[in-house]
Amino acid sequence: MSLPAPQGLPYRICLVCLGNICRSPIAAVVLAERVAAEGLPVAVDSAGTGSWHVGEPADRRARAALRRAGYDGEAHRARQFDPAWFAARDLVLALDEANLADLRRLAPDQQARARIRLLRSFDPAAEVDLAVPDPYYGNDAGFDDTLAVVEAAVDGLVRELRAAIG
């Protein structure tokens, strides 16, 4: 899958889930660390399609899963995706099909819709279901599983970024 062409550098990516306290902050932290390690000119942020957690930190279980894996998710504060952001993002990555559909509805035009993808579409080992599992109603192990799924997808995305802008 080819990446949308950059509008400039840094290449700007927003990761989007429902409330911006579990999956998208995990994905943003992992991606930001990986692109920094690669020295890639990429700016990463995240948001949710819903507004009920705006201003809150990432879920404590998400922060704990990140910490166990050597990441730091403490700085995160939840935000709601603003359709005006399409103009300032090269790639908008949904974490599941419902978020993908919501983002497509929010997109102001075909050009914006063309920059929306599923994060797991970059995981070459992903099967038919490209959703990153939502661990919110589960236990700590579910957050670790979500992190592993995110890391696999981010690895594929970083390979694409390296080829496109590296």
N, C-alpha and C positions, 0 to 999 in steps of 0.2 A: 504494500500500500504506500503510495507516495504521499509525502507531507505537503500541505499547502505551502506555496511559495512565501518566503518571508517578506513582510512589508518594509523591513529594515532590520537592523540589529540593535539590541538583542532580539532574538526570536522569542515571541511572547506566548506563553501557554497558560491557560486557566483550566483547572481540574474541577469538575462539578458533580456533586452528589445531592442528596435531598436536603439535609440540614447543615452541612458543612462542619460537622463535629466528629465524624468517624472516618469514612472512606476517603473523601477528598483531601482532608488535612494529612492523612497518612500518605496518600499519593504525592501530594505537593512536597512534603518533607523529603521523601525518598528521591523524587525526581530532582529537586533542587540540589541535594547532596551529590547525586550522580553526575549531573551536568557540571557542577563546580569541580568535581574530581577530574572530569575530562577536559576542563578548561573551555567548555563550549559557551558561546555567548547566548545564553537562554535565561529569560526571566520567568519565574514560576509563581503563580498564585492559585488560590482556590476560592470556591464559593458554593452556596447551596441554592437550589431552586426555591426553597421555602425560607420564610423569615423568622420562624419561631426561636432560633438559637442565636440570632445576630448579637455579636459582642461577647459571646461566651467562648471560653477556651475549648480546645478539643476535649472530647469525652475522656475521662480519667483512664479508662481502659485502653483507648487509642494511644494516649501518651505513654502508658505503661508498656504497651507492646512495642512502640517505637524505642523507648528507653532500653528494653531488653535486647533489642537488635542493634543498639549503638547509635540511634538517632536521637535528635532533640526536637520534640514537638511543642515545647512549652510556650513559644512566642505566638502561636496561632490564636486568632480571634475570628469567630465565624462571621461571614458576610453573606448577603443575598446577591445572587447574580443580577446584574443590571444589563438590560439589552443594549444599552449604549456602549458597553464594554466590547461588543463585537468589533467595533471599529478599531479598537486598540489591542486586539489579540490576533495572533496568526493561527492559533489552533485552540479549540475549545474541546476538552475531553470529558465526555460523560462517563459516569461510572456504572450505569445500567441503562436498559432500554427505556424505562420511564423517564429518566433524566434526559436521555437523548431526544425523546419525543417532546418534552417540555422545552428544551433548548431550541429545537426546530420550530416550535410554535412562537418562541420569543424572537427568533432571528428576523431582522427587518427586511431581508432580501435573500436572493439565491446566493449571492457572493458570501454572505455570512453563513448560510446553511452549509456551504461547501467547506467551511473550516471546522465543522463539528464532526467528531469521531467518537467511537467508543475506545476507552483506554486499552481494553483487552484485545482490541483488533491488532495491536502491536505485539502480542504474545504468540509466537509461531506454534506453541504447543496447545493453545486454547482450542477447545472443541467448538461445538455449536453454540453453547450458551456463553456469551461474551460479557455477562454481568459480573462485576466484582461483588462478591457476596456482602450483604449488609449485616454486620455483626451486632447492631444496636440492641436487639432483643435477646442476645445470647450471652455467653460467658467469656472469660478472658481468652480462652483457646480460640474462639471465633475471631477475635481481633488479631491473634497471631496468624491464623489461616488467611485472613484478609490481607495482612501485610505480605505474606508469601506470594499471594496472587498478584498483588500490586508490584512487588519487586520483579517478578517474571515479566510483566507487561512493560515496566519501566526499562528493563534491560533491552527489550526489543525496540522501544521508542528511542532510547539513547543511540542504538545502532543506526536507526534511520536519521536521527539528528546529526550524528557524526558524518554520515554520507552526504547529507543535504547542506549542512552549514559549517561542518568541522574543517 
